[in-house]
Each structure stands twice: as C-alpha cells, then as structure tokens.
Amino acid sequence: MYGVRCLPGCGSGRVRGHGDGLEVYGLWDRQRKDNNEQVMYKDELLERFKKWALEIIFLCRDLPKAEEFNIIKIQLIKSSTSAAANYSASNRAKSKPDLINKRKIVEEELDESIFWLDMLNRLLNNWEERIDPLSTESNRLLGIIVNSIKSQR
C-alpha cells in the first residue's frame, strides 16, 4: 500500500513525496525541500488526475467489443473523469466543509474506478500489464484524497 501522511492545510496544498510515501502540505505552510524529495503543487496533482483519467480512456478504447465490456467501459470512463473533474472543483472550494464534501465525491469516484479496474483484471487474461499501473495510481490518488479529508477535520 502507498503510505501517505497529511499535515494541516493539505486540502489546498502541495504534495511532498519520499519514495513510496507522500506528505501533503497546505499552500500557506513553508516549503520544505530535503534531499530525495519531490514537491507537487495542487495544479500538478490535478495534472496527475487528468493523465490518469486519459490513460483509462485509452485503455477503454482497446477493450473487446463485447456487451459486458461496453458497460464496464462506460462506468469506468464516467468514474475516472468524474474523479478528475471533482478534484479540480475541490481546488475552488468556498469553505472547509465545501472542500471536504467535494473531496468525498472524489474519494467515491476513485473507489468506483478501482472496482471497475479490478473487474477488468478478473475478466481479461494477460491485461495486467495495462491495468495494474492504473490500479496502482488509483490507489495512490485515493490515499492522497483520503488523507487530505482526514487532515481537514
């Protein structure tokens, strides 16, 4: 599992990574830079969400044309693009409760995307190479969002 630690104010801040762990900082916190550390601002995290959603769309384009895959394809595209769009909206939250509410929507959509990716993995043999990286990124994004919600309470 991807380790995440949030600090106060992370709902509208930057993400700092150490190997497999991330720390999320608010925009008003001092920027800290140590060796072996990456700093990710909220717009960079938004780009990460967009890239992830686009990669899912590209995966869905290549899925078999059978009816069951069409249903999963629609659900997966809806949930992944909704997660990205709602993360973008959360960056413009008007209040702390509004931010938490919007981030909870992102959490739900990410959870649904993880479910559909798991279903695809179970239905398709030899697709792990394409699905597993998306599942991993989904779980990482979910960890960031969950911990940002916890830090806002």
N, C-alpha and C positions, 0 to 999 in steps of 0.2 A: 504494500500500500504506500502511497505517496504521502510523506509526512508534511503537515502544514502547521505553522504556528502563526497566529494573528496577533497583532498588537493593536492598541486602541486607535480608532480612526481609520481602520483599514477599508472601510466601506467605500471610500472615495480616494484611495491612495495608490501606492505603488507596491509591487511585489518584489521581494528580495529572495533570491534562491541560493541555496548551498547544496550542491549535489542533488539529492532526491528530495530535499525539503524546501519549503517556501516560507518566507515571512512576509506578511503584508503590512505596510505602513501607511498611515494617513498622509495626505498632502502637506499637512501642517507640521509633521514631525521632521526633525533634522534628517537629512540624507546621510546615511552611513555607508561607507564603502570600505570593505576589508578585502584582503586577498581572496581570490577564488569566489568572488561574489558578483552576482548579476542583479541589476536593479531594473524592475519592469514597472512602468507607469500604467495608469488605468487605460490610456489610449493604446498602449502596447498589448495589454491584456485583451482589449476589445479586438485588436487585430488578430490575436491568437484565437479568439472565439470565431471570428469571421473565417479564418483559414480552416479551422476545424469543421465548420459548417459546410464550406465549399468542398472540402475533401470528402465529406459524407455525400454530398450531391454527386460528385464524380464517381464514388463507389456505387451509388444507386443507379447511375446510368449504365453500369456494366452488369447489373444483376440480371439473372434469367428472366424471361418474359412471362413466366407462369403467373397465374392469378394471385397465388399466395404471396409472391414476391412483390407484385404491384401494390398490394395492401400494405405490406411492411415498408415498401419504398416511400409511399405517401406519408405514413406515420413518422418514419424516421426523418424525412426531409422537413416535415412540419415541426417536429420537436427540436431538432438541431438548429434550424433557422430561428425558431422562436426563442430558444435559449440565448442565441447571439443578439437578437433584437431586444430582448428584455434586459440583457446586461447593459446594452447601450442606453436604454431608457433609465436604468437604475443609476447611471452616472449623472443623470439630470434630476435626481430625486429632490423634492421640495423640502423634505424634512426627514428626520431619522426614522420615524415609523413608515414613511413612504419608501425610503431606501430599503428597509427590512422587508417590506411587502414585495417590492419589485425583485429583490434578491431571492425571496422564497419561490417566486414564479420561475426564476432561472434554475433554482435547485430542482424543482419539479420537472421542468423540461429536460434538464440534463439526466435526471433519473430515468425518465421515459426513453431518452436516446440510448442510454446504457442497456435498458431492457431490450430494445429492438435490435441493437448490435449483437447482444447475446443470442437472440432468436436467430439472427442470420448465421452466426457462428455454428449454431446447432443444426441448422438446415443445410448448410453448404460445407462440403468437404473441400479441403485444400484452399480455403479462402482466408485462413488465419493470418497469412502474411499481409493481407489488406485490411482485415477487420481489427486485429489485435492492436495495432498502433492507434487506431481511432478509439477503441475501448479504453486504452491506457490514458490517452489525452482526455477523454470524457471524465474518467475518474479523477484525474489531476484537477481539471477545471471544477468538478464537483467539490473536491476538497477545499479549494480556494474559496468558493462561494459559501460553503457551509461554515467555514471558519470566519469569514467576513461577517456572516449573520450573527454568529456567536459573539464576536467582539463588539457588535453594535448594541447588544442587550445590556 
